[in-house]
Amino acid sequence: MTEPVQPEVQMSISAVERDTGISKDTLRVWERRYGFPDPERDSNGERIYSLEQVSRLRLIRQLLDAGHRPGRVIGEPMQVLRVLADQVRVSASSARERVRERATDPSIDGLLVLVAARDASRLRAMLDMTLLRLGLESFIHDCASPLTRAVGEAWARGEVGIPEEHLFSEALQGVLREAIGRVKVEHGSPRIVLTTLPTEAHGLGLLMAQAILCLERCQCLSFGVQLPIDEIAAAATFHRADIVGLSCSSLMGTNVLLDALADLDARLSPDVRVWLGGEPQVGSRRLPSRVEVVTDLRNVGARIRRWRESDVGSRGELAPAVAAMARRR
Ligand code: B12
């Protein structure tokens, strides 16, 4: 007895589309352009594909998903496609391994990997852990500030997008706000009103400055970002501020910044200083005499000491002691 001949299983174009995820249109285009796939025709003239061709199409699909270009893989024989697919699998699993390794790496690069992977909960946990390990001052100088810049650079290179940047900003704001809540000073001096100019939405630098100023025993009152200029002046008067601290990113144009500072200068009472942090683009332009550019947070402690030793500062420092003596008499 002879074995019955198994009719070769062949698939219609719709079945191939369902199986491989490659659309009918694309299958027809490849056939015209690359000569593959090369289907036979059934009795109705419809395309029918052998299983061997469908397996090859599955591998091609995997390789395209992994970033290979159609022109480089479609004409390749099955053996070559298998080798390429193996390489893709190996590099995907070692990339996953690298992310796992880096997920417990507290360096800037390690944290950046978590930002890029949108791993918000692990990022928050690593930031909290780094804060505990370094203490607030070093956390800001050695982690929060360089990490924020690294995220900005990664964004400019197209390695992270706006959603990753927002997730990162949320996580860092959360950590900084909690830390500030723990070190906030009620009756320190100088008294500093913190905010940004009306067109400035970047607020992370402001939070970093607030944290350092609180550690220096300043009494900070932060209004968050984008306070109108007349309200900045009114807040400074109402809270008897010694200093108005403004944070400004490089995004703000020089003329907009100078106009805003001139407007604020005209509204503030004479004793109030203005400290301008961030990356203000002032070039060599003249600033109102009360305005100082304070872009390096590491020097803020020395500045505060100088302010306390100045005439205005020593009046402020002595005021509580003088009041206490007057009460005792
Ligand atoms: C985080 C971030 C964002 C976040 C802001 C979140 C938030 N709540 O703050 C989001 C995602 C919302 C954002 C949006 C945008 N951003 Co943005 N952003 C940044 C990034 C990465 C960090 C900015 C920051 O917080 N820096 C804080 C610290 C690390 O740096 P610093 O400003 O130099 O401040 C230090 C000191 O000077 C000091 N300091 C700061 N403030 C103060 C204040 C006082 C009183 C004192 C004493 C000290 C002090 O402390 C800091 C620590 O050392 C920067 C990259 C960068 N290089 O800064 C881009 C960057 C500023 N953004 C940029 C852009 C283009 C934008 C968008 C226009 C993007 C878009 N297309 O939507 C929008 C604009 C938003 C708006 N309406 O203004 C560009 C600006 C380019 C330019 N110069 O033209 C930058 C430079 C990114 C880049 N490399 O291109 N951004």
Boltz pocket constraint, residues with backbone or C-beta under 6 A from the ligand:
constraints:
  - pocket:
      binder: B
      contacts: [[A, 140], [A, 144], [A, 145], [A, 146], [A, 148], [A, 149], [A, 151], [A, 152], [A, 153], [A, 155], [A, 156], [A, 162], [A, 165], [A, 166], [A, 169], [A, 199], [A, 200], [A, 201], [A, 202], [A, 203], [A, 204], [A, 205], [A, 206], [A, 208], [A, 209], [A, 244], [A, 245], [A, 246], [A, 247], [A, 248], [A, 249], [A, 250], [A, 251], [A, 252], [A, 275], [A, 276], [A, 277], [A, 278], [A, 279], [A, 294], [A, 295], [A, 296], [A, 297], [A, 300]]
      max_distance: 6.0
